[in-house]
Amino acid sequence: MALSDPRWHDGAVEDALSARNWYAKRSAMAARGFLLSLESAIDAVVEAPLRWPKARHGCRRHVFPNQYPFTLVYRLLDEDTVQIVAVVHQKRPPEYWHDR
């Protein structure tokens, strides 16, 4: 079940930009790698959104499969729409995004 482009929660956009900016201050290549990893995670979720089990608040989690310690938190708004809820650094307290 491949879906259309995901919708982004404003907080998730902030998460992604903050992470990208953090990497960019250290290395343009690292920032580019982060964005490629994020894109890969989004592609995987859009291609097969039911692959990952439901967790809290009806959301699902896809852990980035490489050196970037992030988890993509998303939910299905309907059968055709994924919403990206958070781009969570794995060392950050997991509850910070729960009010989204």
MARNUBA-981193 format. One record per atom (N, C-alpha, C, CB): residue in three letters; atom name; x, y, z. Coordinates in nm, 3 decimals, always signed. Glycine has a CB too. Example, Ala and Ser with C-alpha at 12.3 -4.5 7.8 and 13.67 -1.06 7.14 Angstrom:
rest, atom, x, y, z
ala, N, +1.319, -0.569, +0.780 .
ala, CA, +1.230, -0.450, +0.780 .
ala, C, +1.320, -0.330, +0.780 .
ala, CB, +1.131, -0.447, +0.905 .
ser, N, +1.285, -0.225, +0.708 .
ser, CA, +1.367, -0.106, +0.714 .
ser, C, +1.290, +0.003, +0.787 .
ser, CB, +1.408, -0.060, +0.572 .
//
This chain:
rest, atom, x, y, z
met, N, +0.084, -0.116, +0.000 .
met, CA, +0.000, +0.000, +0.000 .
met, C, +0.090, +0.124, +0.000 .
met, CB, -0.096, -0.001, +0.121 .
ala, N, +0.125, +0.175, -0.113 .
ala, CA, +0.205, +0.297, -0.122 .
ala, C, +0.112, +0.416, -0.110 .
ala, CB, +0.285, +0.302, -0.255 .
leu, N, +0.152, +0.513, -0.031 .
leu, CA, +0.070, +0.630, -0.005 .
leu, C, +0.127, +0.753, -0.074 .
leu, CB, +0.058, +0.655, +0.145 .
ser, N, +0.053, +0.861, -0.063 .
ser, CA, +0.100, +0.988, -0.118 .
ser, C, +0.204, +1.049, -0.024 .
ser, CB, -0.018, +1.086, -0.140 .
asp, N, +0.254, +1.166, -0.060 .
asp, CA, +0.350, +1.235, +0.025 .
asp, C, +0.292, +1.255, +0.164 .
asp, CB, +0.391, +1.371, -0.036 .
pro, N, +0.375, +1.243, +0.266 .
pro, CA, +0.324, +1.258, +0.403 .
pro, C, +0.295, +1.404, +0.438 .
pro, CB, +0.423, +1.200, +0.503 .
arg, N, +0.210, +1.420, +0.537 .
arg, CA, +0.188, +1.551, +0.597 .
arg, C, +0.283, +1.561, +0.716 .
arg, CB, +0.036, +1.571, +0.640 .
trp, N, +0.328, +1.680, +0.742 .
trp, CA, +0.423, +1.703, +0.851 .
trp, C, +0.359, +1.785, +0.961 .
trp, CB, +0.549, +1.773, +0.799 .
his, N, +0.370, +1.738, +1.084 .
his, CA, +0.332, +1.820, +1.199 .
his, C, +0.437, +1.930, +1.210 .
his, CB, +0.323, +1.734, +1.331 .
asp, N, +0.396, +2.050, +1.247 .
asp, CA, +0.492, +2.161, +1.259 .
asp, C, +0.608, +2.127, +1.351 .
asp, CB, +0.421, +2.287, +1.310 .
gly, N, +0.579, +2.055, +1.459 .
gly, CA, +0.685, +2.016, +1.552 .
gly, C, +0.786, +1.921, +1.488 .
gly, CB, +0.625, +1.951, +1.675 .
ala, N, +0.740, +1.835, +1.399 .
ala, CA, +0.830, +1.742, +1.330 .
ala, C, +0.920, +1.817, +1.233 .
ala, CB, +0.750, +1.634, +1.255 .
val, N, +0.866, +1.920, +1.169 .
val, CA, +0.948, +2.004, +1.081 .
val, C, +1.059, +2.069, +1.163 .
val, CB, +0.861, +2.112, +1.008 .
glu, N, +1.022, +2.122, +1.279 .
glu, CA, +1.122, +2.184, +1.367 .
glu, C, +1.227, +2.082, +1.411 .
glu, CB, +1.054, +2.245, +1.491 .
asp, N, +1.183, +1.961, +1.444 .
asp, CA, +1.278, +1.855, +1.484 .
asp, C, +1.379, +1.829, +1.373 .
asp, CB, +1.202, +1.725, +1.518 .
ala, N, +1.329, +1.813, +1.252 .
ala, CA, +1.416, +1.779, +1.139 .
ala, C, +1.513, +1.894, +1.107 .
ala, CB, +1.332, +1.746, +1.014 .
leu, N, +1.462, +2.016, +1.108 .
leu, CA, +1.548, +2.131, +1.080 .
leu, C, +1.654, +2.149, +1.188 .
leu, CB, +1.465, +2.257, +1.067 .
ser, N, +1.615, +2.129, +1.311 .
ser, CA, +1.710, +2.142, +1.422 .
ser, C, +1.821, +2.039, +1.410 .
ser, CB, +1.637, +2.126, +1.557 .
ala, N, +1.786, +1.916, +1.379 .
ala, CA, +1.886, +1.810, +1.363 .
ala, C, +1.977, +1.840, +1.244 .
ala, CB, +1.819, +1.673, +1.344 .
arg, N, +1.918, +1.879, +1.133 .
arg, CA, +1.998, +1.913, +1.015 .
arg, C, +2.095, +2.026, +1.045 .
arg, CB, +1.908, +1.951, +0.898 .
asn, N, +2.046, +2.128, +1.115 .
asn, CA, +2.131, +2.242, +1.149 .
asn, C, +2.245, +2.202, +1.242 .
asn, CB, +2.048, +2.353, +1.213 .
trp, N, +2.215, +2.114, +1.336 .
trp, CA, +2.319, +2.066, +1.428 .
trp, C, +2.429, +1.997, +1.350 .
trp, CB, +2.258, +1.969, +1.534 .
tyr, N, +2.391, +1.908, +1.259 .
tyr, CA, +2.491, +1.839, +1.177 .
tyr, C, +2.564, +1.937, +1.084 .
tyr, CB, +2.425, +1.728, +1.094 .
ala, N, +2.492, +2.034, +1.029 .
ala, CA, +2.553, +2.128, +0.935 .
ala, C, +2.662, +2.212, +1.001 .
ala, CB, +2.447, +2.220, +0.876 .
lys, N, +2.646, +2.244, +1.129 .
lys, CA, +2.748, +2.320, +1.201 .
lys, C, +2.877, +2.240, +1.214 .
lys, CB, +2.698, +2.360, +1.340 .
arg, N, +2.867, +2.109, +1.206 .
arg, CA, +2.982, +2.023, +1.221 .
arg, C, +3.040, +1.977, +1.088 .
arg, CB, +2.945, +1.904, +1.304 .
ser, N, +2.948, +1.950, +0.993 .
ser, CA, +2.994, +1.899, +0.864 .
ser, C, +2.880, +1.904, +0.762 .
ser, CB, +3.047, +1.754, +0.879 .
ala, N, +2.907, +1.962, +0.647 .
ala, CA, +2.807, +1.964, +0.540 .
ala, C, +2.773, +1.822, +0.495 .
ala, CB, +2.857, +2.048, +0.420 .
met, N, +2.874, +1.736, +0.494 .
met, CA, +2.849, +1.596, +0.454 .
met, C, +2.761, +1.524, +0.554 .
met, CB, +2.982, +1.521, +0.439 .
ala, N, +2.782, +1.551, +0.683 .
ala, CA, +2.698, +1.488, +0.786 .
ala, C, +2.554, +1.536, +0.775 .
ala, CB, +2.754, +1.518, +0.927 .
ala, N, +2.537, +1.665, +0.749 .
ala, CA, +2.402, +1.719, +0.732 .
ala, C, +2.333, +1.655, +0.612 .
ala, CB, +2.406, +1.873, +0.716 .
arg, N, +2.407, +1.641, +0.503 .
arg, CA, +2.352, +1.577, +0.384 .
arg, C, +2.317, +1.431, +0.413 .
arg, CB, +2.452, +1.586, +0.266 .
gly, N, +2.404, +1.362, +0.485 .
gly, CA, +2.377, +1.224, +0.523 .
gly, C, +2.253, +1.211, +0.609 .
gly, CB, +2.495, +1.166, +0.597 .
phe, N, +2.235, +1.305, +0.702 .
phe, CA, +2.115, +1.303, +0.785 .
phe, C, +1.990, +1.318, +0.698 .
phe, CB, +2.120, +1.416, +0.891 .
leu, N, +1.992, +1.415, +0.607 .
leu, CA, +1.876, +1.436, +0.520 .
leu, C, +1.847, +1.315, +0.432 .
leu, CB, +1.897, +1.558, +0.434 .
leu, N, +1.951, +1.249, +0.383 .
leu, CA, +1.931, +1.127, +0.304 .
leu, C, +1.871, +1.016, +0.389 .
leu, CB, +2.064, +1.081, +0.243 .
ser, N, +1.916, +1.005, +0.514 .
ser, CA, +1.860, +0.904, +0.605 .
ser, C, +1.714, +0.933, +0.637 .
ser, CB, +1.942, +0.897, +0.734 .
leu, N, +1.684, +1.060, +0.658 .
leu, CA, +1.546, +1.100, +0.683 .
leu, C, +1.459, +1.068, +0.562 .
leu, CB, +1.538, +1.251, +0.717 .
glu, N, +1.508, +1.101, +0.445 .
glu, CA, +1.434, +1.071, +0.321 .
glu, C, +1.411, +0.921, +0.305 .
glu, CB, +1.510, +1.126, +0.199 .
ser, N, +1.512, +0.842, +0.336 .
ser, CA, +1.500, +0.697, +0.326 .
ser, C, +1.396, +0.644, +0.424 .
ser, CB, +1.635, +0.629, +0.352 .
ala, N, +1.397, +0.697, +0.547 .
ala, CA, +1.298, +0.654, +0.647 .
ala, C, +1.157, +0.691, +0.602 .
ala, CB, +1.329, +0.719, +0.783 .
ile, N, +1.140, +0.810, +0.549 .
ile, CA, +1.008, +0.853, +0.502 .
ile, C, +0.962, +0.766, +0.386 .
ile, CB, +1.011, +1.001, +0.458 .
asp, N, +1.052, +0.737, +0.292 .
asp, CA, +1.017, +0.650, +0.180 .
asp, C, +0.970, +0.513, +0.228 .
asp, CB, +1.137, +0.634, +0.085 .
ala, N, +1.041, +0.458, +0.326 .
ala, CA, +1.005, +0.326, +0.379 .
ala, C, +0.867, +0.329, +0.444 .
ala, CB, +1.109, +0.277, +0.481 .
val, N, +0.839, +0.434, +0.519 .
val, CA, +0.711, +0.447, +0.587 .
val, C, +0.597, +0.468, +0.487 .
val, CB, +0.715, +0.564, +0.687 .
val, N, +0.619, +0.550, +0.389 .
val, CA, +0.515, +0.575, +0.288 .
val, C, +0.489, +0.449, +0.206 .
val, CB, +0.556, +0.693, +0.196 .
glu, N, +0.593, +0.374, +0.177 .
glu, CA, +0.578, +0.251, +0.098 .
glu, C, +0.502, +0.143, +0.174 .
glu, CB, +0.715, +0.199, +0.057 .
ala, N, +0.526, +0.130, +0.303 .
ala, CA, +0.463, +0.023, +0.382 .
ala, C, +0.435, +0.072, +0.523 .
ala, CB, +0.553, -0.104, +0.386 .
pro, N, +0.336, +0.160, +0.541 .
pro, CA, +0.313, +0.223, +0.671 .
pro, C, +0.271, +0.129, +0.782 .
pro, CB, +0.211, +0.328, +0.656 .
leu, N, +0.216, +0.014, +0.748 .
leu, CA, +0.171, -0.080, +0.851 .
leu, C, +0.281, -0.177, +0.896 .
leu, CB, +0.052, -0.159, +0.800 .
arg, N, +0.399, -0.166, +0.838 .
arg, CA, +0.509, -0.257, +0.869 .
arg, C, +0.552, -0.246, +1.015 .
arg, CB, +0.627, -0.229, +0.778 .
trp, N, +0.547, -0.125, +1.072 .
trp, CA, +0.592, -0.105, +1.209 .
trp, C, +0.472, -0.103, +1.302 .
trp, CB, +0.673, +0.025, +1.221 .
pro, N, +0.485, -0.166, +1.420 .
pro, CA, +0.370, -0.178, +1.510 .
pro, C, +0.330, -0.046, +1.573 .
pro, CB, +0.400, -0.278, +1.618 .
lys, N, +0.204, -0.039, +1.611 .
lys, CA, +0.155, +0.078, +1.681 .
lys, C, +0.221, +0.086, +1.818 .
lys, CB, +0.000, +0.075, +1.695 .
ala, N, +0.247, +0.207, +1.859 .
ala, CA, +0.302, +0.233, +1.992 .
ala, C, +0.206, +0.329, +2.063 .
ala, CB, +0.449, +0.294, +1.984 .
arg, N, +0.258, +0.414, +2.146 .
arg, CA, +0.174, +0.508, +2.220 .
arg, C, +0.102, +0.605, +2.127 .
arg, CB, +0.258, +0.585, +2.320 .
his, N, -0.016, +0.647, +2.172 .
his, CA, -0.094, +0.751, +2.105 .
his, C, -0.128, +0.715, +1.960 .
his, CB, -0.018, +0.882, +2.108 .
gly, N, -0.132, +0.587, +1.928 .
gly, CA, -0.166, +0.544, +1.794 .
gly, C, -0.056, +0.568, +1.691 .
gly, CB, -0.289, +0.612, +1.750 .
cys, N, +0.061, +0.606, +1.739 .
cys, CA, +0.173, +0.634, +1.649 .
cys, C, +0.257, +0.509, +1.627 .
cys, CB, +0.260, +0.747, +1.705 .
arg, N, +0.335, +0.512, +1.524 .
arg, CA, +0.428, +0.406, +1.490 .
arg, C, +0.567, +0.465, +1.485 .
arg, CB, +0.390, +0.337, +1.354 .
arg, N, +0.669, +0.381, +1.501 .
arg, CA, +0.807, +0.428, +1.505 .
arg, C, +0.894, +0.351, +1.407 .
arg, CB, +0.864, +0.417, +1.646 .
his, N, +0.969, +0.425, +1.330 .
his, CA, +1.066, +0.364, +1.239 .
his, C, +1.204, +0.419, +1.277 .
his, CB, +1.031, +0.395, +1.088 .
val, N, +1.292, +0.330, +1.322 .
val, CA, +1.426, +0.369, +1.362 .
val, C, +1.513, +0.382, +1.237 .
val, CB, +1.487, +0.266, +1.462 .
phe, N, +1.586, +0.494, +1.227 .
phe, CA, +1.676, +0.512, +1.114 .
phe, C, +1.773, +0.394, +1.111 .
phe, CB, +1.754, +0.649, +1.124 .
pro, N, +1.794, +0.333, +0.995 .
pro, CA, +1.876, +0.211, +0.987 .
pro, C, +2.025, +0.234, +0.967 .
pro, CB, +1.826, +0.128, +0.875 .
asn, N, +2.078, +0.347, +1.012 .
asn, CA, +2.220, +0.372, +0.990 .
asn, C, +2.279, +0.446, +1.109 .
asn, CB, +2.243, +0.452, +0.861 .
gln, N, +2.383, +0.524, +1.088 .
gln, CA, +2.457, +0.585, +1.198 .
gln, C, +2.387, +0.703, +1.264 .
gln, CB, +2.588, +0.629, +1.149 .
tyr, N, +2.276, +0.749, +1.211 .
tyr, CA, +2.206, +0.862, +1.272 .
tyr, C, +2.107, +0.811, +1.376 .
tyr, CB, +2.133, +0.947, +1.164 .
pro, N, +2.124, +0.853, +1.502 .
pro, CA, +2.043, +0.797, +1.611 .
pro, C, +1.906, +0.864, +1.624 .
pro, CB, +2.117, +0.810, +1.742 .
phe, N, +1.823, +0.844, +1.524 .
phe, CA, +1.691, +0.907, +1.521 .
phe, C, +1.582, +0.803, +1.494 .
phe, CB, +1.686, +1.017, +1.415 .
thr, N, +1.463, +0.839, +1.537 .
thr, CA, +1.344, +0.759, +1.512 .
thr, C, +1.240, +0.850, +1.447 .
thr, CB, +1.289, +0.694, +1.643 .
leu, N, +1.179, +0.801, +1.342 .
leu, CA, +1.071, +0.872, +1.276 .
leu, C, +0.940, +0.825, +1.339 .
leu, CB, +1.071, +0.848, +1.121 .
val, N, +0.867, +0.916, +1.400 .
val, CA, +0.739, +0.885, +1.462 .
val, C, +0.630, +0.934, +1.367 .
val, CB, +0.725, +0.950, +1.605 .
tyr, N, +0.536, +0.846, +1.336 .
tyr, CA, +0.431, +0.881, +1.240 .
tyr, C, +0.301, +0.813, +1.278 .
tyr, CB, +0.473, +0.843, +1.097 .
arg, N, +0.195, +0.860, +1.217 .
arg, CA, +0.063, +0.795, +1.234 .
arg, C, -0.012, +0.803, +1.103 .
arg, CB, -0.019, +0.862, +1.349 .
leu, N, -0.107, +0.715, +1.090 .
leu, CA, -0.194, +0.717, +0.973 .
leu, C, -0.315, +0.804, +1.006 .
leu, CB, -0.239, +0.571, +0.931 .
leu, N, -0.336, +0.908, +0.927 .
leu, CA, -0.452, +0.994, +0.947 .
leu, C, -0.576, +0.929, +0.886 .
leu, CB, -0.429, +1.133, +0.886 .
asp, N, -0.556, +0.861, +0.776 .
asp, CA, -0.659, +0.780, +0.712 .
asp, C, -0.586, +0.676, +0.629 .
asp, CB, -0.758, +0.868, +0.623 .
glu, N, -0.655, +0.600, +0.550 .
glu, CA, -0.588, +0.490, +0.478 .
glu, C, -0.492, +0.537, +0.369 .
glu, CB, -0.691, +0.401, +0.416 .
asp, N, -0.496, +0.665, +0.335 .
asp, CA, -0.408, +0.718, +0.231 .
asp, C, -0.308, +0.823, +0.279 .
asp, CB, -0.491, +0.777, +0.123 .
thr, N, -0.310, +0.857, +0.408 .
thr, CA, -0.229, +0.970, +0.453 .
thr, C, -0.148, +0.938, +0.578 .
thr, CB, -0.318, +1.089, +0.479 .
val, N, -0.016, +0.955, +0.565 .
val, CA, +0.075, +0.943, +0.678 .
val, C, +0.106, +1.083, +0.729 .
val, CB, +0.207, +0.867, +0.639 .
gln, N, +0.106, +1.099, +0.861 .
gln, CA, +0.151, +1.224, +0.920 .
gln, C, +0.279, +1.197, +0.997 .
gln, CB, +0.041, +1.285, +1.014 .
ile, N, +0.384, +1.274, +0.966 .
ile, CA, +0.508, +1.267, +1.041 .
ile, C, +0.487, +1.351, +1.166 .
ile, CB, +0.632, +1.318, +0.956 .
val, N, +0.495, +1.286, +1.282 .
val, CA, +0.466, +1.352, +1.409 .
val, C, +0.593, +1.407, +1.474 .
val, CB, +0.398, +1.254, +1.505 .
ala, N, +0.704, +1.333, +1.463 .
ala, CA, +0.829, +1.375, +1.526 .
ala, C, +0.947, +1.307, +1.460 .
ala, CB, +0.827, +1.344, +1.677 .
val, N, +1.060, +1.374, +1.465 .
val, CA, +1.189, +1.317, +1.426 .
val, C, +1.271, +1.322, +1.555 .
val, CB, +1.259, +1.397, +1.303 .
val, N, +1.275, +1.209, +1.624 .
val, CA, +1.322, +1.204, +1.763 .
val, C, +1.466, +1.155, +1.772 .
val, CB, +1.231, +1.114, +1.845 .
his, N, +1.550, +1.235, +1.835 .
his, CA, +1.684, +1.186, +1.868 .
his, C, +1.667, +1.083, +1.979 .
his, CB, +1.782, +1.304, +1.912 .
gln, N, +1.733, +0.971, +1.969 .
gln, CA, +1.711, +0.859, +2.060 .
gln, C, +1.760, +0.885, +2.203 .
gln, CB, +1.778, +0.738, +2.007 .
lys, N, +1.837, +0.991, +2.225 .
lys, CA, +1.879, +1.027, +2.361 .
lys, C, +1.785, +1.128, +2.426 .
lys, CB, +2.021, +1.083, +2.359 .
arg, N, +1.691, +1.178, +2.349 .
arg, CA, +1.597, +1.277, +2.401 .
arg, C, +1.484, +1.207, +2.476 .
arg, CB, +1.540, +1.365, +2.286 .
pro, N, +1.430, +1.268, +2.581 .
pro, CA, +1.316, +1.205, +2.652 .
pro, C, +1.203, +1.176, +2.554 .
pro, CB, +1.266, +1.296, +2.768 .
pro, N, +1.153, +1.054, +2.551 .
pro, CA, +1.055, +1.016, +2.448 .
pro, C, +0.921, +1.088, +2.460 .
pro, CB, +1.032, +0.869, +2.455 .
glu, N, +0.889, +1.141, +2.574 .
glu, CA, +0.757, +1.201, +2.591 .
glu, C, +0.746, +1.345, +2.541 .
glu, CB, +0.719, +1.196, +2.735 .
tyr, N, +0.854, +1.406, +2.496 .
tyr, CA, +0.847, +1.548, +2.460 .
tyr, C, +0.750, +1.577, +2.346 .
tyr, CB, +0.985, +1.596, +2.422 .
trp, N, +0.723, +1.480, +2.261 .
trp, CA, +0.636, +1.504, +2.146 .
trp, C, +0.493, +1.456, +2.168 .
trp, CB, +0.692, +1.435, +2.024 .
his, N, +0.460, +1.402, +2.283 .
his, CA, +0.330, +1.337, +2.306 .
his, C, +0.209, +1.430, +2.293 .
his, CB, +0.329, +1.276, +2.440 .
asp, N, +0.229, +1.559, +2.305 .
asp, CA, +0.113, +1.650, +2.293 .
asp, C, +0.083, +1.691, +2.148 .
asp, CB, +0.137, +1.775, +2.377 .
arg, N, +0.152, +1.628, +2.053 .
arg, CA, +0.131, +1.665, +1.911 .
arg, C, +0.012, +1.593, +1.853 .
arg, CB, +0.256, +1.633, +1.828 .
//
